[in-house]
Amino acid sequence: MDKKIEENNFNSTANLKDNPGFKSSLSIATTDGHNEKAYNPFEHRDLQHPNSTIGSVLHLLKACLGSGILAIPAAFKNSGIVAGTIGTFLAGLICTHTVAVLVKISQEVCVDAKRPSMSFSETCAAAFAYGPKKMRPWSSFIKLLVDFSLLLTYISVLCVYVVFIGSSFKEVIDVLLPESQLSIQTYCVLTLVPLVLLCQIRNLKYLVPVSALANALIVIVFGITMYYIFSDLPPISEREMVAKVSQWPLFVSTVIFAMEGIGVVMPVENEMKKPQQFLGCPGVLTVSMVIVIVLYAIFGFFGYLQYGDAVKGSITLNLPEHDKIAQATKLLMAIVIYCSFPLQLYVSMEIITRLTKSHLSTKFENAFQITIRTVIVILAVGVAAAFPNLELVISFVGAVFFSTLGLLFPAIIEIVYRWDRGTGRFNYIIYKNILIATVAIVALVSGAYVSVVGLIDQFIIGHVPVHNDTETKL
């Protein structure tokens, strides 16, 4: 099984030499506890470019601290200060827990299958394959469903990133050069070449400096933005404590879309030099998510307190238009999103490469990598240019796929995998996951409904200008 496979720097996946696509037809043999414990998947990971613990933290931070955090104040507008603060911490705890569940099960099924590592979809498939006998035939379908969901979700995120970068540059240049007045479509197209070049970086280890730069810049952006947020804060009594329940779906879908980085988790864990440090306290996941949750709560609370119902989809849009520091902040955030682009692309490429690896000759691997990466970037830029207002489309995708990927799937696979292995005292694992699945389904249905209604209204009324206050909830 540990057959040596030659690798090179053009491999976009976590260099898993013993990790071909999960085969649902694998033989499920009964082994005793001694043999299961004897196999340590961490010892069988032969990574050409292992990632450090600090590098893994940086990658997770970049996966969760993207453009979504800028929409959190607008999310608080749909929940109120009290409900928003409580909801942010609850959502963060749930998202952290489901990620931990996914990683823990992945490590355990690696022992069952005697595999060094598995991707998200392979983990879900293996959980079914090594679960109750009645569930085993579903493993191939589950793997395909997860792969498809991840691919569609993260390509959609790339489109949002292009819109964000293009609109940020347009706002700044329109002020500096009022005679230019280029369209948002033009600015989206201008991102093409720089994004294509950056996306040719194919190993996570080489993206660590990019993530480090992005994290350094985002600290500066947050600092400057917080300066404006904290300037002359109005009394808290002027803001709504708890918004109408009918508005809560917008809050939930925005927070889940913004905070959830489920698709990046397994590639990061699979490439760690010391994967045993991913879970636990303090571990990579705990440290990363504590930082993420605290920043989201602070940004949402004080951003809404400062701007109230006037807060826009991206908090940077509320910064003074003719303030040079404010304009520079918009450019810095655009660079942060630019640096985040290849990490989001990595998820899609991991799926595509894994699915095509058995059908592709190594002789054409380099050409394939260059071509497919370029095609995806062109697709993202093209869609963004054609539909510069992606708010409702992305909110629909976020509500459907991120709630499904980040909450529903982990809950289901834990129930399936633990069914014959013990579900805890009073079957708490089952009831806990039923609750999480219910939250996911409510977020899915309510978020999708609000998005579809908005899309229908927009179609009837017509195109909404790019700089409308409700625009670009990223």
PyMOL commands that set and color helices and strands:
alter all, ss='L'
color gray80, all
select helices_A, chain A and resi 33-38+41-44+53-64+67-77+81-113+120-129+133-176+184-190+192-198+204-230+236-238+245-259+262-270+275-277+284-310+315-318+324-359+362-386+391-418+425-461
alter helices_A, ss='H'
color red, helices_A
deselect
rebuild
show_as cartoon
